[in-house]
Amino acid sequence: MSLEFRLLRIPVRIHVWFLITGFFLWQLQTEGSDSTRGLPTLLVTIAILAQGVLMHELGHALVGRSYGLSPRIELLALGGLTWWDGGEPLTPRRRILVSFAGPAVGLVLGAPALVWALMAPPAHPVAAYALSFFWFVNFGWAIFNLMPMMPLDGGNIMAAVFEIFSRERGRLMARYVSFGVIGLLVAGAAALEDGLLAVFLAFLAFGNYQGMKAERIFRERLAGLRDEALAQADGAEEDAPEIETDPALDALARGDGAGVVAGAEQRLDEATEVEDRDEAWHLMAWGRLLLEDAAGAREALDQMSGDRAADPALDGAIALATDDVELALERLLVALREGQVDGFVESRLVEAARASGDYGALRERLAALPDERVSPELVHRIEAAAFRAGLFEQAAGYGEWLWERTGHGLAAFNVACAMTRLERHGDAMSWLERARDAEFVDPEVYDQDEDLESLRLRPEWKAFRASLGP
């Protein structure tokens, strides 16, 4: 459920969860104050919250549009986002201006309100509350947003600055700095006993960890593609003149999305054959995906003639980024079937499994593939995802499959943990005995794993534990 409209010709969507966030924020802001606890301040809170977030995102959108981008704005549970549906990739310097534009709007709007609140605050409680909340949402949040932590605007500005000096490692350097700043703020939150801030910072830290992991895997995949292309070039006729390095493929290997897009556009300008145009659009899709423009990547694939099929790994990654989970699963499984057994495909397959929640159906589809196409590491990662989701029956199925394939004691141990969570203690003990017999015998693991807590209370545990040694 959402409210959709256009503001200055920019599509805007306000999700219902944004309004619910406003309600909870109102409860926090007015807790313990009878003078501001009521319907007037609730309406004021939601109105000012919508104004502040919308104006912030509008700042990004208008500056981005001036550089040829096509923006759309969404107000979500934890704030707002500005998406780009098309346009040329921006240079780092222009990205700095786009990122700064949002907080700049808040500073301009909030600073006079802050001065007013300090110099001559209104006497009426609701008016005073409205003025205080207005400067807090506009000015206060703008200051916080400028802190050097990704994915806040300050973090994106920092990443763009680093990319000016090192296009290949700029974002990675920004991630490391973000972790440092988050660590300092967590220490401050602990000292102030501010649990809400600590939780928010934990989300930021997890997001940066996921971003680092995704970027590393993405670069591995791109490097692999470049190596394949160079190998094909090396296999050309020996007497042929030396082939110059392709700028688009070089950019692909560096993870330079803007460079890939620029190279693809040059290819499109020079292409005279359908085959050449298809290759250019294919590269364009990789570049757009690298720039986190999933909609633009999908549009690039849609421009292909159909004579050449898109790389299923690329197609699946784009489908996942655009929330088409079923298509993502289908295409990523095709990539595995065709031999693309690598971290890029496997990581996105795990993400798609989490998004679908139907681990059992995915296991059947994976089991239909040749064993060499489904690595034990992939099975283990999907098993762990199902377990964390509380789907212990499905996690046990993956663990049993992994045990059949590898005979590794850890696989049996994980099945025992799932069985214990299902309160199938007899089955759990049987699987622990298999783990022990497969030389998975670290007593500390058995004694401390919290998933076995209820099993350790069973009468049969004592004899089993003794079999592990001291």
BAMARVEX-764637 format. One line per 8 residues: number of its first residue (from 1); their letters; for each residue x, y, z of C-alpha. Coordinates in steps of 0.2 Angstrom, whole numbers, plus 5000, padded with zeros to 4 digits. Example, Ala and Ser with C-alpha at 12.3 -4.5 7.8 and 13.67 -1.06 7.14 Angstrom:
2
1 = AS = 5062:4978:5039; 5068:4995:5036
//
This chain:
470
1 = MSLEFRLL = 5000:5000:5000; 5007:5017:4995; 5003:5035:4990; 5010:5040:4973; 5011:5057:4965; 5023:5068:4955; 5032:5083:4962; 5041:5094:4950
9 = RIPVRIHV = 5038:5080:4937; 5048:5068:4948; 5038:5052:4953; 5036:5050:4972; 5030:5035:4982; 5026:5036:5000; 5025:5018:5008; 5013:5015:5022
17 = WFLITGFF = 5028:5009:5033; 5034:5027:5032; 5019:5033:5041; 5020:5019:5054; 5038:5025:5057; 5031:5043:5060; 5019:5036:5073; 5033:5027:5083
25 = LWQLQTEG = 5044:5042:5081; 5030:5053:5088; 5029:5041:5103; 5047:5043:5107; 5047:5062:5105; 5032:5064:5116; 5035:5051:5129; 5032:5057:5147
33 = SDSTRGLP = 5025:5074:5141; 5006:5077:5143; 5007:5094:5135; 5012:5087:5118; 5004:5070:5119; 4989:5070:5107; 4983:5070:5089; 4989:5088:5085
41 = TLLVTIAI = 5007:5083:5088; 5005:5066:5079; 4999:5075:5064; 5013:5088:5066; 5026:5074:5068; 5021:5065:5052; 5019:5081:5042; 5036:5087:5047
49 = LAQGVLMH = 5044:5070:5044; 5037:5069:5027; 5043:5087:5023; 5060:5084:5029; 5064:5067:5020; 5055:5073:5004; 5065:5089:5003; 5081:5080:5007
57 = ELGHALVG = 5078:5068:4993; 5071:5081:4981; 5088:5090:4983; 5097:5074:4977; 5084:5072:4963; 5085:5090:4956; 5104:5090:4955; 5104:5073:4948
65 = RSYGLSPR = 5092:5078:4935; 5102:5093:4930; 5116:5081:4925; 5104:5071:4914; 5098:5058:4927; 5080:5052:4928; 5075:5052:4947; 5061:5044:4957
73 = IELLALGG = 5059:5046:4975; 5053:5033:4988; 5049:5036:5006; 5052:5020:5016; 5051:5014:5034; 5069:5020:5038; 5069:5036:5028; 5070:5040:5009
81 = LTWWDGGE = 5079:5034:4994; 5081:5042:4977; 5083:5030:4962; 5089:5034:4945; 5080:5026:4930; 5092:5032:4917; 5105:5044:4911; 5123:5045:4910
89 = PLTPRRRI = 5134:5039:4924; 5141:5053:4934; 5159:5057:4937; 5165:5057:4956; 5165:5076:4957; 5147:5076:4951; 5142:5062:4963; 5149:5073:4977
97 = LVSFAGPA = 5137:5087:4972; 5122:5075:4971; 5126:5068:4988; 5128:5084:4996; 5112:5092:4989; 5101:5082:5000; 5109:5088:5017; 5111:5105:5010
105 = VGLVLGAP = 5092:5107:5008; 5090:5102:5027; 5104:5114:5032; 5096:5129:5023; 5078:5125:5030; 5083:5120:5047; 5096:5133:5052; 5083:5147:5053
113 = ALVWALMA = 5072:5136:5063; 5086:5132:5075; 5090:5151:5078; 5071:5154:5081; 5070:5140:5093; 5085:5147:5103; 5081:5165:5102; 5062:5166:5104
121 = PPAHPVAA = 5053:5149:5106; 5034:5149:5104; 5025:5149:5121; 5011:5136:5115; 5017:5118:5118; 5012:5112:5101; 5020:5126:5092; 5036:5124:5102
129 = YALSFFWF = 5036:5105:5098; 5033:5108:5080; 5047:5121:5079; 5059:5110:5089; 5055:5094:5078; 5056:5104:5062; 5074:5110:5065; 5079:5093:5072
137 = VNFGWAIF = 5072:5084:5056; 5080:5096:5044; 5096:5103:5052; 5100:5089:5065; 5098:5074:5052; 5107:5084:5039; 5122:5085:5051; 5121:5067:5055
145 = NLMPMMPL = 5119:5062:5037; 5136:5071:5032; 5146:5059:5044; 5158:5049:5034; 5149:5032:5035; 5142:5023:5020; 5128:5023:5015; 5124:5040:5022
153 = DGGNIMAA = 5127:5055:5011; 5144:5059:5020; 5150:5041:5016; 5145:5043:4998; 5154:5059:4997; 5169:5051:5005; 5169:5037:4993; 5168:5048:4978
161 = VFEIFSRE = 5183:5058:4984; 5193:5042:4986; 5188:5037:4969; 5195:5053:4962; 5212:5047:4967; 5209:5028:4966; 5194:5022:4955; 5198:5004:4959
169 = RGRLMARY = 5199:5005:4978; 5190:5021:4982; 5174:5013:4988; 5183:4999:4998; 5193:5012:5007; 5177:5021:5011; 5170:5005:5018; 5185:5004:5030
177 = VSFGVIGL = 5184:5022:5036; 5165:5019:5039; 5169:5004:5050; 5181:5015:5060; 5168:5029:5062; 5154:5017:5067; 5165:5009:5080; 5168:5026:5088
185 = LVAGAAAL = 5150:5030:5088; 5145:5013:5095; 5157:5017:5109; 5149:5034:5112; 5131:5026:5111; 5137:5013:5124; 5143:5027:5136; 5127:5037:5134
193 = EDGLLAVF = 5117:5021:5136; 5108:5025:5119; 5102:5008:5114; 5092:5014:5099; 5107:5023:5091; 5118:5007:5094; 5105:4997:5085; 5105:5009:5070
201 = LAFLAFGN = 5124:5009:5070; 5123:4990:5070; 5112:4990:5054; 5125:5002:5046; 5139:4991:5050; 5130:4976:5043; 5126:4985:5027; 5144:4990:5025
209 = YQGMKAER = 5150:4972:5028; 5137:4966:5015; 5143:4979:5003; 5161:4975:5005; 5157:4956:5002; 5147:4960:4987; 5159:4971:4979; 5173:4958:4982
217 = IFRERLAG = 5163:4944:4974; 5157:4956:4960; 5175:4960:4955; 5180:4942:4955; 5166:4938:4943; 5171:4953:4932; 5189:4948:4932; 5184:4931:4927
225 = LRDEALAQ = 5174:4938:4912; 5189:4948:4907; 5201:4934:4908; 5189:4924:4897; 5188:4938:4884; 5207:4940:4884; 5210:4921:4882; 5198:4921:4867
233 = ADGAEEDA = 5209:4935:4860; 5225:4926:4863; 5218:4911:4853; 5216:4921:4838; 5227:4918:4823; 5246:4919:4828; 5250:4930:4813; 5237:4943:4817
241 = PEIETDPA = 5243:4960:4823; 5243:4962:4842; 5226:4966:4848; 5224:4982:4859; 5217:4980:4876; 5198:4984:4876; 5195:4999:4887; 5177:4992:4892
249 = LDALARGD = 5184:4975:4897; 5198:4984:4907; 5185:4994:4916; 5175:4979:4919; 5190:4970:4927; 5193:4986:4938; 5175:4986:4944; 5173:5004:4935
257 = GAGVVAGA = 5155:5004:4930; 5156:5022:4923; 5171:5016:4912; 5161:5000:4906; 5146:5011:4901; 5157:5023:4892; 5166:5009:4883; 5149:5001:4879
265 = EQRLDEAT = 5143:5018:4872; 5158:5019:4861; 5155:5002:4854; 5137:5006:4851; 5142:5021:4841; 5154:5011:4830; 5144:4995:4828; 5137:4991:4811
273 = EVEDRDEA = 5132:4973:4814; 5119:4966:4825; 5131:4955:4834; 5142:4970:4839; 5127:4979:4845; 5122:4965:4856; 5139:4964:4864; 5139:4982:4867
281 = WHLMAWGR = 5122:4981:4876; 5128:4966:4886; 5143:4976:4892; 5131:4991:4895; 5121:4980:4907; 5136:4975:4917; 5141:4993:4918; 5124:4998:4924
289 = LLLEDAAG = 5123:4984:4937; 5140:4989:4943; 5134:5006:4946; 5119:4999:4956; 5107:5004:4942; 5097:4988:4941; 5083:4996:4931; 5096:5003:4918
297 = AREALDQM = 5104:4986:4917; 5088:4977:4913; 5084:4990:4900; 5101:4987:4892; 5097:4968:4891; 5080:4972:4884; 5089:4981:4869; 5098:4966:4863
305 = SGDRAADP = 5091:4958:4847; 5088:4941:4854; 5100:4933:4842; 5112:4931:4857; 5107:4925:4874; 5112:4936:4889; 5124:4929:4902; 5113:4919:4914
313 = ALDGAIAL = 5123:4925:4929; 5121:4943:4924; 5103:4941:4920; 5100:4932:4937; 5109:4946:4946; 5099:4959:4938; 5083:4950:4942; 5088:4948:4960
321 = ATDDVELA = 5092:4967:4961; 5075:4971:4954; 5066:4959:4966; 5061:4947:4953; 5066:4932:4964; 5059:4918:4953; 5067:4924:4937; 5083:4926:4947
329 = LERLLVAL = 5083:4908:4954; 5079:4902:4936; 5093:4911:4928; 5106:4908:4942; 5102:4889:4941; 5105:4890:4922; 5122:4898:4926; 5126:4884:4937
337 = REGQVDGF = 5121:4871:4924; 5132:4879:4911; 5147:4878:4922; 5148:4895:4930; 5152:4888:4947; 5159:4904:4956; 5157:4915:4970; 5147:4928:4960
345 = VESRLVEA = 5133:4915:4956; 5133:4906:4972; 5131:4922:4983; 5117:4928:4973; 5109:4911:4973; 5110:4911:4992; 5102:4929:4992; 5088:4923:4981
353 = ARASGDYG = 5085:4908:4992; 5083:4920:5007; 5071:4931:4997; 5060:4916:4991; 5060:4907:5008; 5056:4891:4999; 5072:4881:5002; 5064:4864:4999
361 = ALRERLAA = 5059:4868:4981; 5077:4875:4978; 5085:4859:4985; 5075:4849:4972; 5081:4860:4958; 5099:4859:4964; 5098:4840:4966; 5093:4839:4947
369 = LPDERVSP = 5110:4847:4943; 5126:4837:4941; 5135:4836:4957; 5150:4845:4950; 5139:4860:4947; 5133:4862:4965; 5148:4864:4977; 5147:4858:4995
377 = ELVHRIEA = 5151:4876:5000; 5135:4882:4991; 5124:4868:5000; 5132:4873:5017; 5128:4892:5014; 5110:4888:5009; 5108:4876:5024; 5115:4890:5036
385 = AAFRAGLF = 5102:4903:5028; 5088:4891:5031; 5093:4888:5049; 5095:4906:5053; 5077:4909:5045; 5071:4896:5058; 5067:4883:5045; 5075:4869:5054
393 = EQAAGYGE = 5066:4855:5044; 5073:4862:5027; 5090:4866:5035; 5091:4847:5040; 5087:4842:5023; 5102:4852:5016; 5113:4845:5030; 5108:4827:5026
401 = WLWERTGH = 5112:4830:5007; 5129:4837:5012; 5132:4822:5023; 5128:4810:5009; 5140:4820:4997; 5155:4823:5009; 5153:4812:5024; 5160:4827:5034
409 = GLAAFNVA = 5157:4827:5053; 5152:4845:5053; 5138:4841:5041; 5131:4828:5053; 5133:4840:5068; 5123:4853:5059; 5109:4841:5056; 5109:4836:5074
417 = CAMTRLER = 5107:4855:5079; 5092:4856:5067; 5085:4840:5074; 5087:4847:5092; 5078:4863:5087; 5064:4852:5081; 5064:4843:5097; 5068:4827:5088
425 = HGDAMSWL = 5080:4822:5101; 5082:4804:5096; 5087:4809:5079; 5098:4822:5085; 5108:4809:5096; 5110:4798:5080; 5117:4812:5070; 5129:4817:5084
433 = ERARDAEF = 5135:4799:5084; 5139:4801:5066; 5148:4817:5068; 5158:4809:5082; 5162:4794:5071; 5168:4805:5057; 5181:4813:5069; 5171:4829:5073
441 = VDPEVYDQ = 5176:4827:5091; 5180:4845:5098; 5172:4844:5116; 5171:4862:5118; 5159:4864:5102; 5148:4850:5110; 5148:4858:5127; 5144:4876:5121
449 = DEDLESLR = 5134:4876:5106; 5117:4884:5111; 5107:4874:5098; 5111:4858:5108; 5105:4866:5125; 5090:4855:5127; 5099:4840:5121; 5112:4842:5135
457 = LRPEWKAF = 5098:4840:5148; 5093:4823:5141; 5099:4807:5151; 5107:4800:5136; 5119:4815:5134; 5130:4810:5149; 5136:4794:5140; 5138:4802:5123
465 = RASLGP = 5148:4816:5131; 5160:4804:5139; 5163:4795:5123; 5171:4812:5117; 5184:4812:5130; 5189:4825:5142
//
